[in-house]
Amino acid sequence: MLLLLLLISSGCDVNIPGCGKRTLPFFKRIAPPPTPVPQPVQSAPVNPVATPEPAVPIPVTQPVTKTKDKKTSLEASTEMSISKPKAGPTFSPTPTFTPIEAEKIAYTTIEKDKPTLWTMNPDGTGRTRLTAVGTGSWFPLWSPNGKILAFLSDMNDEKKMNLYMVKKGTNDFTQITFYPDMTIENSNNLKSPFTWSPRSDEIAYTYHNQVWKVDLTTLSQVTLTTLDPAYSVSAVEWAPHRDTKFVAYLAKKGVDFFGLVLVNPRLMDQLKLVDSSTLISDMTWSPDARNIAYVLNKTSIYLASAERSLPKLVLLGGNAELGPLLSYSPAESTVSPLLTLAKKLSTDNGFRVAVLDKAASDKDTGSLKFLTEPGAVDAIWSPDGGKIAYVMNGELWVMDGLTGANKTRIAATGIITPNWSKK
């Protein structure tokens, strides 16, 4: 065992039973930062403000395709400030609360040039603003148990961005990182640069091209990986199954190296699943956490697994261009659908929402089922996997997840990065 650990830490080739020969990247560890003490958010306006306009569904049979999409990238500066956590003042115990057993969609919309955080019901009613106009909030992400919303924000200091969380149905905000120089390293990502543990008690996140983990009870933080400075982390996602401990992340170096790597947050050991000389633009865990699907070179989808020595082809798109989004349905089944953004025709002026219709085989390259017209810029599954919400021209639509039927526009207010909670 000692010899194996020495080989792993040195970046050597290692034969792992059931996985074949693996080349492990060169990692080094750094000492964990001092543990910050939680501090309540006081400078941010924490009283939710209901939107003055009525929030009722707008039934429309098909979305209207426009020739020019609204700008959906982060419009506020992403070069905001955090490097090492700093301790905050003593924090009074959080009062007990009864979570609201209702599904919610969290999203941001630009107000006074900054993204403001909102929530609403899945039918478009009950729209409530959570953060003040003029403060910035990015990438809302519900916990797997549906009770807590995490997001990046500068709500406590407009020059410093950090991770925050708020309990569903309350204005009980808590700051959970305390950095002076945190940034969003890839503003083109559609997914959050942080990820929940399956037990909803920890968050893994990227900071200074490393993967870190924070315990939400103690706010203690440790680094899971430290890459060579030439590498960067472009995506991170925790395995969704409670019995699987791995966090997956995408590492890249320049424009000619991309890797898909697993790290065990408890043991801190690493396993590189994929090496590629072409772009890996996104990844997603299957609901049973046995496979990771990833988009390669904007044209293909593959499955990687610690149980296989080689990736498996799922889709060879041919002329179709795949967008930077891949997501398994959260519903566990024998065949969990894969959602992606893709162009069907070379003349498409934007992406369509699509699901994998047929997986590749020895005689077939696989195929997609296209559910929308061109112009979709983001899409998410409902918690039960029955619906897909998607953004087109700043409007939020909901449709049946496998057929694209029953399209209904539920919001038309410049929706960005929606995220759908379970009850």
Secondary structure as a PSIPRED ss2 file (coil, helix, strand):
# PSIPRED VFORMAT (PSIPRED V4.0)

   1 M C   1.000  0.000  0.000
   2 L H   0.000  1.000  0.000
   3 L H   0.000  1.000  0.000
   4 L H   0.000  1.000  0.000
   5 L H   0.000  1.000  0.000
   6 L H   0.000  1.000  0.000
   7 L H   0.000  1.000  0.000
   8 I H   0.000  1.000  0.000
   9 S H   0.000  1.000  0.000
  10 S H   0.000  1.000  0.000
  11 G C   1.000  0.000  0.000
  12 C C   1.000  0.000  0.000
  13 D E   0.000  0.000  1.000
  14 V E   0.000  0.000  1.000
  15 N E   0.000  0.000  1.000
  16 I E   0.000  0.000  1.000
  17 P C   1.000  0.000  0.000
  18 G C   1.000  0.000  0.000
  19 C C   1.000  0.000  0.000
  20 G E   0.000  0.000  1.000
  21 K E   0.000  0.000  1.000
  22 R E   0.000  0.000  1.000
  23 T E   0.000  0.000  1.000
  24 L C   1.000  0.000  0.000
  25 P C   1.000  0.000  0.000
  26 F C   1.000  0.000  0.000
  27 F E   0.000  0.000  1.000
  28 K C   1.000  0.000  0.000
  29 R C   1.000  0.000  0.000
  30 I C   1.000  0.000  0.000
  31 A C   1.000  0.000  0.000
  32 P C   1.000  0.000  0.000
  33 P C   1.000  0.000  0.000
  34 P C   1.000  0.000  0.000
  35 T C   1.000  0.000  0.000
  36 P C   1.000  0.000  0.000
  37 V C   1.000  0.000  0.000
  38 P C   1.000  0.000  0.000
  39 Q E   0.000  0.000  1.000
  40 P E   0.000  0.000  1.000
  41 V C   1.000  0.000  0.000
  42 Q C   1.000  0.000  0.000
  43 S C   1.000  0.000  0.000
  44 A C   1.000  0.000  0.000
  45 P C   1.000  0.000  0.000
  46 V C   1.000  0.000  0.000
  47 N C   1.000  0.000  0.000
  48 P C   1.000  0.000  0.000
  49 V E   0.000  0.000  1.000
  50 A E   0.000  0.000  1.000
  51 T C   1.000  0.000  0.000
  52 P C   1.000  0.000  0.000
  53 E C   1.000  0.000  0.000
  54 P C   1.000  0.000  0.000
  55 A C   1.000  0.000  0.000
  56 V C   1.000  0.000  0.000
  57 P C   1.000  0.000  0.000
  58 I E   0.000  0.000  1.000
  59 P C   1.000  0.000  0.000
  60 V C   1.000  0.000  0.000
  61 T C   1.000  0.000  0.000
  62 Q C   1.000  0.000  0.000
  63 P C   1.000  0.000  0.000
  64 V C   1.000  0.000  0.000
  65 T C   1.000  0.000  0.000
  66 K C   1.000  0.000  0.000
  67 T C   1.000  0.000  0.000
  68 K C   1.000  0.000  0.000
  69 D C   1.000  0.000  0.000
  70 K C   1.000  0.000  0.000
  71 K C   1.000  0.000  0.000
  72 T C   1.000  0.000  0.000
  73 S C   1.000  0.000  0.000
  74 L C   1.000  0.000  0.000
  75 E C   1.000  0.000  0.000
  76 A C   1.000  0.000  0.000
  77 S C   1.000  0.000  0.000
  78 T C   1.000  0.000  0.000
  79 E C   1.000  0.000  0.000
  80 M C   1.000  0.000  0.000
  81 S C   1.000  0.000  0.000
  82 I C   1.000  0.000  0.000
  83 S C   1.000  0.000  0.000
  84 K C   1.000  0.000  0.000
  85 P C   1.000  0.000  0.000
  86 K C   1.000  0.000  0.000
  87 A C   1.000  0.000  0.000
  88 G C   1.000  0.000  0.000
  89 P C   1.000  0.000  0.000
  90 T C   1.000  0.000  0.000
  91 F C   1.000  0.000  0.000
  92 S C   1.000  0.000  0.000
  93 P C   1.000  0.000  0.000
  94 T C   1.000  0.000  0.000
  95 P C   1.000  0.000  0.000
  96 T C   1.000  0.000  0.000
  97 F C   1.000  0.000  0.000
  98 T C   1.000  0.000  0.000
  99 P C   1.000  0.000  0.000
 100 I C   1.000  0.000  0.000
 101 E C   1.000  0.000  0.000
 102 A C   1.000  0.000  0.000
 103 E C   1.000  0.000  0.000
 104 K C   1.000  0.000  0.000
 105 I E   0.000  0.000  1.000
 106 A E   0.000  0.000  1.000
 107 Y E   0.000  0.000  1.000
 108 T E   0.000  0.000  1.000
 109 T E   0.000  0.000  1.000
 110 I E   0.000  0.000  1.000
 111 E E   0.000  0.000  1.000
 112 K C   1.000  0.000  0.000
 113 D C   1.000  0.000  0.000
 114 K E   0.000  0.000  1.000
 115 P E   0.000  0.000  1.000
 116 T E   0.000  0.000  1.000
 117 L E   0.000  0.000  1.000
 118 W E   0.000  0.000  1.000
 119 T E   0.000  0.000  1.000
 120 M E   0.000  0.000  1.000
 121 N C   1.000  0.000  0.000
 122 P C   1.000  0.000  0.000
 123 D C   1.000  0.000  0.000
 124 G C   1.000  0.000  0.000
 125 T C   1.000  0.000  0.000
 126 G C   1.000  0.000  0.000
 127 R C   1.000  0.000  0.000
 128 T E   0.000  0.000  1.000
 129 R E   0.000  0.000  1.000
 130 L C   1.000  0.000  0.000
 131 T C   1.000  0.000  0.000
 132 A C   1.000  0.000  0.000
 133 V C   1.000  0.000  0.000
 134 G C   1.000  0.000  0.000
 135 T C   1.000  0.000  0.000
 136 G C   1.000  0.000  0.000
 137 S E   0.000  0.000  1.000
 138 W E   0.000  0.000  1.000
 139 F E   0.000  0.000  1.000
 140 P E   0.000  0.000  1.000
 141 L E   0.000  0.000  1.000
 142 W E   0.000  0.000  1.000
 143 S C   1.000  0.000  0.000
 144 P C   1.000  0.000  0.000
 145 N C   1.000  0.000  0.000
 146 G C   1.000  0.000  0.000
 147 K C   1.000  0.000  0.000
 148 I E   0.000  0.000  1.000
 149 L E   0.000  0.000  1.000
 150 A E   0.000  0.000  1.000
 151 F E   0.000  0.000  1.000
 152 L E   0.000  0.000  1.000
 153 S E   0.000  0.000  1.000
 154 D C   1.000  0.000  0.000
 155 M C   1.000  0.000  0.000
 156 N C   1.000  0.000  0.000
 157 D C   1.000  0.000  0.000
 158 E C   1.000  0.000  0.000
 159 K C   1.000  0.000  0.000
 160 K C   1.000  0.000  0.000
 161 M C   1.000  0.000  0.000
 162 N E   0.000  0.000  1.000
 163 L E   0.000  0.000  1.000
 164 Y E   0.000  0.000  1.000
 165 M E   0.000  0.000  1.000
 166 V E   0.000  0.000  1.000
 167 K E   0.000  0.000  1.000
 168 K C   1.000  0.000  0.000
 169 G C   1.000  0.000  0.000
 170 T C   1.000  0.000  0.000
 171 N C   1.000  0.000  0.000
 172 D C   1.000  0.000  0.000
 173 F E   0.000  0.000  1.000
 174 T E   0.000  0.000  1.000
 175 Q E   0.000  0.000  1.000
 176 I C   1.000  0.000  0.000
 177 T C   1.000  0.000  0.000
 178 F C   1.000  0.000  0.000
 179 Y C   1.000  0.000  0.000
 180 P C   1.000  0.000  0.000
 181 D C   1.000  0.000  0.000
 182 M C   1.000  0.000  0.000
 183 T C   1.000  0.000  0.000
 184 I C   1.000  0.000  0.000
 185 E C   1.000  0.000  0.000
 186 N C   1.000  0.000  0.000
 187 S C   1.000  0.000  0.000
 188 N C   1.000  0.000  0.000
 189 N C   1.000  0.000  0.000
 190 L C   1.000  0.000  0.000
 191 K C   1.000  0.000  0.000
 192 S C   1.000  0.000  0.000
 193 P C   1.000  0.000  0.000
 194 F E   0.000  0.000  1.000
 195 T E   0.000  0.000  1.000
 196 W E   0.000  0.000  1.000
 197 S C   1.000  0.000  0.000
 198 P C   1.000  0.000  0.000
 199 R C   1.000  0.000  0.000
 200 S C   1.000  0.000  0.000
 201 D C   1.000  0.000  0.000
 202 E E   0.000  0.000  1.000
 203 I E   0.000  0.000  1.000
 204 A E   0.000  0.000  1.000
 205 Y E   0.000  0.000  1.000
 206 T E   0.000  0.000  1.000
 207 Y E   0.000  0.000  1.000
 208 H C   1.000  0.000  0.000
 209 N C   1.000  0.000  0.000
 210 Q E   0.000  0.000  1.000
 211 V E   0.000  0.000  1.000
 212 W E   0.000  0.000  1.000
 213 K E   0.000  0.000  1.000
 214 V E   0.000  0.000  1.000
 215 D E   0.000  0.000  1.000
 216 L C   1.000  0.000  0.000
 217 T C   1.000  0.000  0.000
 218 T C   1.000  0.000  0.000
 219 L C   1.000  0.000  0.000
 220 S C   1.000  0.000  0.000
 221 Q E   0.000  0.000  1.000
 222 V E   0.000  0.000  1.000
 223 T E   0.000  0.000  1.000
 224 L E   0.000  0.000  1.000
 225 T E   0.000  0.000  1.000
 226 T E   0.000  0.000  1.000
 227 L E   0.000  0.000  1.000
 228 D C   1.000  0.000  0.000
 229 P C   1.000  0.000  0.000
 230 A C   1.000  0.000  0.000
 231 Y C   1.000  0.000  0.000
 232 S E   0.000  0.000  1.000
 233 V E   0.000  0.000  1.000
 234 S E   0.000  0.000  1.000
 235 A E   0.000  0.000  1.000
 236 V E   0.000  0.000  1.000
 237 E E   0.000  0.000  1.000
 238 W E   0.000  0.000  1.000
 239 A C   1.000  0.000  0.000
 240 P C   1.000  0.000  0.000
 241 H C   1.000  0.000  0.000
 242 R C   1.000  0.000  0.000
 243 D C   1.000  0.000  0.000
 244 T C   1.000  0.000  0.000
 245 K C   1.000  0.000  0.000
 246 F C   1.000  0.000  0.000
 247 V E   0.000  0.000  1.000
 248 A E   0.000  0.000  1.000
 249 Y E   0.000  0.000  1.000
 250 L E   0.000  0.000  1.000
 251 A E   0.000  0.000  1.000
 252 K E   0.000  0.000  1.000
 253 K E   0.000  0.000  1.000
 254 G C   1.000  0.000  0.000
 255 V C   1.000  0.000  0.000
 256 D C   1.000  0.000  0.000
 257 F E   0.000  0.000  1.000
 258 F E   0.000  0.000  1.000
 259 G E   0.000  0.000  1.000
 260 L E   0.000  0.000  1.000
 261 V E   0.000  0.000  1.000
 262 L E   0.000  0.000  1.000
 263 V E   0.000  0.000  1.000
 264 N C   1.000  0.000  0.000
 265 P C   1.000  0.000  0.000
 266 R C   1.000  0.000  0.000
 267 L C   1.000  0.000  0.000
 268 M C   1.000  0.000  0.000
 269 D C   1.000  0.000  0.000
 270 Q E   0.000  0.000  1.000
 271 L E   0.000  0.000  1.000
 272 K E   0.000  0.000  1.000
 273 L E   0.000  0.000  1.000
 274 V E   0.000  0.000  1.000
 275 D E   0.000  0.000  1.000
 276 S E   0.000  0.000  1.000
 277 S C   1.000  0.000  0.000
 278 T C   1.000  0.000  0.000
 279 L C   1.000  0.000  0.000
 280 I E   0.000  0.000  1.000
 281 S E   0.000  0.000  1.000
 282 D E   0.000  0.000  1.000
 283 M E   0.000  0.000  1.000
 284 T E   0.000  0.000  1.000
 285 W E   0.000  0.000  1.000
 286 S C   1.000  0.000  0.000
 287 P C   1.000  0.000  0.000
 288 D C   1.000  0.000  0.000
 289 A C   1.000  0.000  0.000
 290 R C   1.000  0.000  0.000
 291 N C   1.000  0.000  0.000
 292 I E   0.000  0.000  1.000
 293 A E   0.000  0.000  1.000
 294 Y E   0.000  0.000  1.000
 295 V E   0.000  0.000  1.000
 296 L E   0.000  0.000  1.000
 297 N C   1.000  0.000  0.000
 298 K C   1.000  0.000  0.000
 299 T C   1.000  0.000  0.000
 300 S E   0.000  0.000  1.000
 301 I E   0.000  0.000  1.000
 302 Y E   0.000  0.000  1.000
 303 L E   0.000  0.000  1.000
 304 A E   0.000  0.000  1.000
 305 S C   1.000  0.000  0.000
 306 A C   1.000  0.000  0.000
 307 E C   1.000  0.000  0.000
 308 R C   1.000  0.000  0.000
 309 S C   1.000  0.000  0.000
 310 L C   1.000  0.000  0.000
 311 P C   1.000  0.000  0.000
 312 K E   0.000  0.000  1.000
 313 L E   0.000  0.000  1.000
 314 V E   0.000  0.000  1.000
 315 L E   0.000  0.000  1.000
 316 L E   0.000  0.000  1.000
 317 G C   1.000  0.000  0.000
 318 G C   1.000  0.000  0.000
 319 N C   1.000  0.000  0.000
 320 A C   1.000  0.000  0.000
 321 E C   1.000  0.000  0.000
 322 L E   0.000  0.000  1.000
 323 G E   0.000  0.000  1.000
 324 P E   0.000  0.000  1.000
 325 L E   0.000  0.000  1.000
 326 L E   0.000  0.000  1.000
 327 S E   0.000  0.000  1.000
 328 Y E   0.000  0.000  1.000
 329 S C   1.000  0.000  0.000
 330 P C   1.000  0.000  0.000
 331 A C   1.000  0.000  0.000
 332 E C   1.000  0.000  0.000
 333 S C   1.000  0.000  0.000
 334 T C   1.000  0.000  0.000
 335 V C   1.000  0.000  0.000
 336 S C   1.000  0.000  0.000
 337 P C   1.000  0.000  0.000
 338 L E   0.000  0.000  1.000
 339 L E   0.000  0.000  1.000
 340 T E   0.000  0.000  1.000
 341 L E   0.000  0.000  1.000
 342 A E   0.000  0.000  1.000
 343 K C   1.000  0.000  0.000
 344 K C   1.000  0.000  0.000
 345 L C   1.000  0.000  0.000
 346 S C   1.000  0.000  0.000
 347 T C   1.000  0.000  0.000
 348 D C   1.000  0.000  0.000
 349 N C   1.000  0.000  0.000
 350 G C   1.000  0.000  0.000
 351 F E   0.000  0.000  1.000
 352 R E   0.000  0.000  1.000
 353 V E   0.000  0.000  1.000
 354 A E   0.000  0.000  1.000
 355 V E   0.000  0.000  1.000
 356 L E   0.000  0.000  1.000
 357 D E   0.000  0.000  1.000
 358 K E   0.000  0.000  1.000
 359 A C   1.000  0.000  0.000
 360 A C   1.000  0.000  0.000
 361 S E   0.000  0.000  1.000
 362 D C   1.000  0.000  0.000
 363 K C   1.000  0.000  0.000
 364 D E   0.000  0.000  1.000
 365 T C   1.000  0.000  0.000
 366 G C   1.000  0.000  0.000
 367 S E   0.000  0.000  1.000
 368 L E   0.000  0.000  1.000
 369 K E   0.000  0.000  1.000
 370 F E   0.000  0.000  1.000
 371 L C   1.000  0.000  0.000
 372 T C   1.000  0.000  0.000
 373 E C   1.000  0.000  0.000
 374 P C   1.000  0.000  0.000
 375 G C   1.000  0.000  0.000
 376 A E   0.000  0.000  1.000
 377 V E   0.000  0.000  1.000
 378 D E   0.000  0.000  1.000
 379 A E   0.000  0.000  1.000
 380 I E   0.000  0.000  1.000
 381 W E   0.000  0.000  1.000
 382 S C   1.000  0.000  0.000
 383 P C   1.000  0.000  0.000
 384 D C   1.000  0.000  0.000
 385 G C   1.000  0.000  0.000
 386 G C   1.000  0.000  0.000
 387 K E   0.000  0.000  1.000
 388 I E   0.000  0.000  1.000
 389 A E   0.000  0.000  1.000
 390 Y E   0.000  0.000  1.000
 391 V E   0.000  0.000  1.000
 392 M E   0.000  0.000  1.000
 393 N C   1.000  0.000  0.000
 394 G C   1.000  0.000  0.000
 395 E E   0.000  0.000  1.000
 396 L E   0.000  0.000  1.000
 397 W E   0.000  0.000  1.000
 398 V E   0.000  0.000  1.000
 399 M E   0.000  0.000  1.000
 400 D E   0.000  0.000  1.000
 401 G C   1.000  0.000  0.000
 402 L C   1.000  0.000  0.000
 403 T C   1.000  0.000  0.000
 404 G C   1.000  0.000  0.000
 405 A C   1.000  0.000  0.000
 406 N C   1.000  0.000  0.000
 407 K C   1.000  0.000  0.000
 408 T E   0.000  0.000  1.000
 409 R E   0.000  0.000  1.000
 410 I E   0.000  0.000  1.000
 411 A E   0.000  0.000  1.000
 412 A C   1.000  0.000  0.000
 413 T C   1.000  0.000  0.000
 414 G C   1.000  0.000  0.000
 415 I C   1.000  0.000  0.000
 416 I E   0.000  0.000  1.000
 417 T E   0.000  0.000  1.000
 418 P E   0.000  0.000  1.000
 419 N E   0.000  0.000  1.000
 420 W E   0.000  0.000  1.000
 421 S C   1.000  0.000  0.000
 422 K C   1.000  0.000  0.000
 423 K C   1.000  0.000  0.000
